[in-house]
Amino acid sequence: MKRETFGAIDIGSNAIRLLINYIETYEDNRIEYKKAAFVRVPIRLGDDVFLRGHVSVAKAEALCDAMQGFSALFRAFSVRDYRACATSAMREAANGPQIVELVRSRSGIAIQIIDGETEADTIFAAGGLKETLDPDRTYLYVDVGGGSTEIVVYACGSKVEARSFRLGTVRIFSGAESPAEWQRFEEWLREVARKWHPSGIIGSGGNINKVHKLLEKKSRECIHAKELNALYNRLRAMSVAQRMEQLYLNQSRAEVIVPALRIFTDVLCICRIDTISVPCTGLADGIIHELYRQYAPDAE
C-alpha cells in the first residue's frame, strides 16, 4: 500500500474550507480517499463584496489568519501538494488581486481565483457519480454557493452546456441579488428544459448536503421534489433563531439554507424534475482528485 497526502482550500463567499486527504493505493489498483483533516471557517467574504464591492480590512485579516493556520496544517501533515481556489466573492471584489497578494505574503499560499465554469468542472471531478448517472438520460449538475450558482447540463455522459449565475445564498440573504439575474436564470432554465428535457438534478454545496441529512436520507438516496418543497415551506416560516434551536443549525447555516432551497425548488419547478441526487462532494474534494490525477495520471 502506498499513501500520498494532498490538501485543498475552498475560499467561498460564505466560508473558507480546508480539506486534507490521505490517498491510499493498493496492489490490486484500489484507491481510497480518507479524510485526514477538515476545517470550516465562516468568514463570509460575500457580506462585504456583494454590498460594498470589496473585502474589508477586518475580513482580509481574518482570511490571512485562517490561511496562516492552514499553511501550518499542511506542514504538520506533510502534504505533498495543495491548491487554494477562490470563487464568487473574490471574483467580484475590486481589491481581489490585493487580497491574493496579502495572503501570499503572510502565509505563503498562492490563491487561484477561478471562474464559475472551472468551479463546476472541478467539483464534478470529485467523482462518485458513476452509480448516479445513466448515460441515456440528461442531468443538471447544480452547485449553489454563497455568491453564485453554477449549472452544468450533462447529456449522454458528457457536458453539453454550462452557465454561472450571480445568485448565491449569502448574496440573496444580504438582499444584494438582482431581479434581472433571477429573470436570466429562469429564462435559461426554461430553454434548457425545452431543449434537453433533463430528468434529474445532481445537487452540490453545503446546504443541499445539510438538507440531505435533515431529511435523514441514506447514502445515494435521492431527495424528492415534494420533500424539498415541504422543507422549504417549513424553514422559511421559521426565524433564524428557531432554525438554530429546533434543527441544531449554526447561525451561518440557519441564515443561508432558505435561499439555497429557493434556488433548488426553482430549478425543480421550472424543469419539471422530481429528484435530486446528493453525492456530498464539493470544490475541495474536486481539487484533491485533480491533484492526485496530476501526480498519478494512470491511477484512475
Salt bridges, closest charged atoms under 4 A:
GLU4 OE2 - LYS2 NZ 3.56
GLU4 OE2 - ARG80 NH1 2.64
ASP10 OD2 - ARG17 NH1 3.45
GLU24 OE2 - ARG3 NH2 2.70
GLU24 OE1 - LYS34 NZ 2.99
ASP28 OD2 - ARG30 NE 2.92
GLU32 OE2 - ARG30 NH1 3.04
GLU32 OE1 - LYS34 NZ 3.53
ASP47 OD1 - ARG44 NE 3.58
ASP48 OD1 - ARG52 NH2 2.91
GLU61 OE2 - ARG106 NH2 2.94
GLU92 OE2 - ARG166 NE 3.66
GLU92 OE2 - ARG171 NH2 2.37
GLU101 OE2 - ARG104 NH2 2.53
GLU117 OE2 - LYS159 NZ 2.95
GLU119 OE1 - ARG91 NH1 3.48
ASP121 OD2 - LYS159 NZ 2.96
GLU131 OE2 - ARG220 NH2 3.76
GLU150 OE2 - ARG91 NH2 3.77
GLU161 OE1 - LYS195 NZ 3.88
GLU177 OE2 - ARG262 NH1 3.78
GLU181 OE2 - ARG184 NH2 2.81
GLU191 OE2 - ARG194 NH2 2.48
GLU221 OE2 - LYS217 NZ 3.77
GLU227 OE2 - LYS217 NZ 2.83
GLU255 OE1 - ARG44 NH1 2.83
ASP274 OD2 - HIS224 ND1 3.22
GLU290 OE1 - ARG83 NH1 3.24
GLU300 OE2 - HIS289 ND1 3.78
GLU300 OE1 - ARG293 NH1 2.53
